[in-house]
């Protein structure tokens, strides 16, 4: 099992055991304001939320290069924090460059239903140590490292 798979298993198990993964917490999502989204992004977000509402905690969003995967992931993260009773989101990438890019996009993202940026509402931080703060979106570019699994 790769470190990424181990990390996903730990996260999934923690969510199930905490009771936060109950179907009911995902049934209160307000409809997505589709202004500014591509059709593939709308489908990805709606299907992801439906998967969680149906108590299927594992999902894969597969999109073409340039289709707006990071924007879609940030929107899904925002909605999970706001409506899904999540406390924090861990956003993993496999290179430092992608980590820096994702951090910039999280910092610049403004949801359709709030004039504040994502980072003003929830906070965004790149991991630089083993400390994981509460209630923040975290961008980590060390997902191929066993150090990440040790932190969990």
PyMOL commands that set and color helices and strands:
alter all, ss='L'
color gray80, all
select helices_A, chain A and resi 3-18+23-26+39-53+69-83+96-108+118-121+146-151
alter helices_A, ss='H'
color red, helices_A
select strands_A, chain A and resi 89-92+124-126+137-140
alter strands_A, ss='S'
color yellow, strands_A
deselect
rebuild
show_as cartoon
